[in-house]
Amino acid sequence: MGDKQPEEGWFIYSFVARGTIVLAEFTEYTGNFPAIAAQCLQRLPASNNRYTYACDHHTFNFLLHDGYVYCVVAKESVPKHISMALLERVKADFKKRYGGGKADTAIAKSLNKEFGSVIKEHMQYTIEHADEIEKLLKVKAQISEIKSIMFENIEKAIDRGEKLNELAEKTTDLHSQAQDFRKQGTKIRKKMWFHNMKIKLAILGILLLLVLIIWVSICQGFNCTKQEDGNANTEP
């Protein structure tokens, strides 16, 4: 980071508290930073979250997790994500040492001797490895962005899958309706064919009947051939 300050100017004051009770703290400076931080501590909500307040060219950074509060006061020029990276290190170390142990019942400042120097070590480590920490945070941010994009794509794919299922159901319904329509069409065509055949047969029957009637009326029965033969026999 191009705007790095001297190491002793980065972090001013830090503490770990249970609720509003400060269990351990560290500073190498004199001033009213602890008092201001304590005032902020009294006003913090109880939910797990991160908060940063600016005051007099300094930032008061808080990390709340499972009833414990981790705080660091930093120079205004120190990036917020570096301060939060320090608090994450302090939190992980504190939970490893005291999670489910005496920290749950410890009185105010009772862990200063044990953990105050540990806070100092984490301050120094964060300052000395700020560039590495920043690169790591960028990688984590990129991974988080990729995961977010993947989840979004998965949700879209699921949504498309649901729509495809709906389309498939509609296609199946249309196919079923088409089959029913074809079946009904086949029945209607057969029915029409039989109806047409009946009409044709009826017309044919009528024509045959007319031919028969005409034949009978002209030949006066069925003796036309015999009469012609009789007439032939009477000739001289």
Secondary structure, 3 states (H helix, E strand, C coil): CCCCCCHHHCEEEEEEEECCEEEEEEECCCCCHHHHHHHHHHHCCCCCEEEEEEECCEEEEEEEECCEEEEEEEECCCCHHHHHHHHHHHHHHHHHHHCCCHHHCCCCCCCHHHHHHHHHHHHHHHHHCHHHHHHHHHHHHHHHHHHHHHHHHHHHHHHHHHHHHHHHHHHHHHHHHHHHHHHHHHHHHHHHHHHHHHHHHHHHHHHHHHHHHHHHHHHCCCCHHHHHHHHHHCCC
